[in-house]
Amino acid sequence: MGAPDCGAAAGRPSAARTSERTAEQHQRPVHLSTALEAYTGPPLGEADRPIIEPERENRRRLASSVCVEAAHLSEDTPAALEWLERARDLDEHNEAIYQELMRAHARNDRPDEVTRVYERLRESLHKFLEIQEPEQRNGTSYGGQCARRGLKV
């Protein structure tokens, strides 16, 4: 009878489990890529119903997060940049993605690209604010709805 595996009993992973985890980690980029292939666009893209929009936004953000994770797992900067660009395309108002892009370009010694990404972030935020302002003027924003009801925000 062999000696028991004291490492596994003490909560430390055995060599076999560590090997399995390592193999799974190497397959992670492939799995992420496969998951993104399944995301072909927002669900019910042709439907225009407000009730669907939160789920669409959730799916876009999940797909964007998958892209960012794939970028972090990429072994080379060009591949990471491709993933980050895709993430930004999916979630164009997410400042953290722009920051990731700027850091990647800075690591790649491309200050011109850092500036270009920064300018795209500024444009995106301006568009976002332009979209938000009409809602506020129409009183459909949260603050506007509260004001109509006599509540202070």
C-alpha positions in Angstrom: 0.0 0.0 0.0 1.4 3.4 -1.1 1.7 6.5 1.1 -1.3 8.8 1.0 -1.1 12.1 -0.9 -0.8 14.4 2.1 -0.7 17.5 -0.1 -4.2 16.8 -1.5 -5.5 16.0 2.0 -4.2 19.3 3.3 -6.0 21.3 0.6 -3.0 21.6 -1.8 -3.7 20.5 -5.3 -2.1 17.2 -6.5 0.2 17.2 -9.5 -2.5 15.8 -11.6 -5.0 18.5 -10.7 -2.3 21.2 -11.3 -1.6 19.7 -14.7 -5.3 19.7 -15.6 -5.6 23.4 -14.5 -2.6 24.3 -16.6 -4.0 22.5 -19.7 -7.4 24.3 -19.1 -5.6 27.7 -18.9 -3.9 27.0 -22.2 -7.3 26.3 -23.8 -8.9 29.4 -22.3 -8.1 31.6 -25.3 -9.7 29.0 -27.6 -12.8 28.8 -25.5 -13.1 32.6 -25.3 -12.8 32.8 -29.1 -15.4 30.2 -29.5 -17.8 32.0 -27.2 -17.3 35.2 -29.2 -18.1 33.4 -32.4 -21.5 32.6 -30.9 -22.2 36.3 -30.2 -23.3 37.5 -33.6 -24.9 40.7 -32.5 -27.5 41.9 -30.1 -30.4 39.5 -29.4 -33.6 40.3 -31.3 -31.7 43.0 -33.2 -34.6 43.8 -35.4 -37.0 44.3 -32.5 -37.4 47.8 -31.0 -38.7 47.2 -27.5 -37.5 49.0 -24.5 -37.9 45.9 -22.4 -35.2 44.1 -24.5 -32.6 46.8 -24.2 -31.2 45.9 -20.7 -30.5 42.3 -21.9 -28.9 43.5 -25.1 -26.7 45.8 -23.0 -25.8 42.9 -20.7 -24.9 40.7 -23.6 -22.8 43.4 -25.2 -20.9 44.0 -22.0 -20.3 40.3 -21.5 -18.9 39.9 -25.0 -16.8 43.0 -24.4 -15.5 41.5 -21.2 -14.6 38.3 -23.0 -12.6 40.3 -25.5 -10.7 42.1 -22.7 -9.9 38.8 -21.0 -8.7 37.3 -24.3 -6.5 40.4 -24.7 -4.9 39.8 -21.3 -4.3 36.2 -22.2 -2.7 37.1 -25.6 1.0 36.4 -25.8 1.7 39.3 -28.2 0.7 42.9 -28.3 -0.8 42.9 -31.8 -3.2 40.2 -30.9 -4.1 41.9 -27.6 -4.7 45.1 -29.5 -7.1 43.3 -31.9 -9.1 41.9 -29.0 -9.2 45.3 -27.3 -10.4 47.0 -30.5 -13.1 44.5 -30.7 -14.1 45.1 -27.1 -14.3 48.8 -27.8 -16.5 48.2 -30.8 -18.9 46.2 -28.6 -18.9 48.7 -25.7 -17.9 52.0 -27.2 -18.6 54.1 -24.0 -16.6 51.9 -21.7 -13.7 54.1 -20.5 -11.8 51.2 -19.0 -11.4 49.6 -22.5 -9.9 52.8 -23.9 -7.5 52.9 -20.9 -6.5 49.3 -21.7 -5.9 50.3 -25.3 -3.8 53.3 -24.4 -1.7 51.2 -22.0 -1.1 48.5 -24.7 -0.1 51.2 -27.2 2.2 52.8 -24.6 3.9 49.4 -23.9 4.3 49.1 -27.7 6.0 52.5 -27.7 3.3 54.1 -29.9 2.5 57.6 -28.4 0.7 58.5 -31.6 -1.7 55.6 -31.1 -2.2 56.5 -27.5 -3.3 60.0 -28.6 -5.6 58.6 -31.3 -7.3 56.3 -28.8 -7.6 59.2 -26.3 -9.3 61.4 -29.0 -11.7 58.5 -29.8 -12.6 58.3 -26.1 -13.3 62.1 -26.1 -15.5 61.7 -29.2 -17.4 58.8 -27.6 -18.0 60.7 -24.4 -19.2 63.7 -26.3 -21.7 61.5 -28.3 -22.8 59.9 -25.0 -23.4 63.3 -23.4 -25.3 64.6 -26.5 -27.6 61.6 -26.3 -28.2 62.2 -22.6 -28.9 65.9 -22.8 -32.1 65.7 -24.8 -33.5 63.2 -22.3 -32.7 65.6 -19.5 -34.3 68.5 -21.4 -37.4 66.4 -22.1 -37.6 65.5 -18.4 -37.4 61.8 -19.2 -34.2 61.4 -17.1 -34.4 60.1 -13.6 -33.8 63.7 -12.3 -36.5 65.0 -14.6 -39.0 62.4 -13.5 -38.3 63.2 -9.9 -38.6 66.9 -10.5 -42.1 66.4 -12.1 -43.2 64.6 -9.0 -41.8 67.3 -6.7 -39.0 65.2 -5.4 -35.4 66.5 -4.9 -32.6 64.4 -6.3 
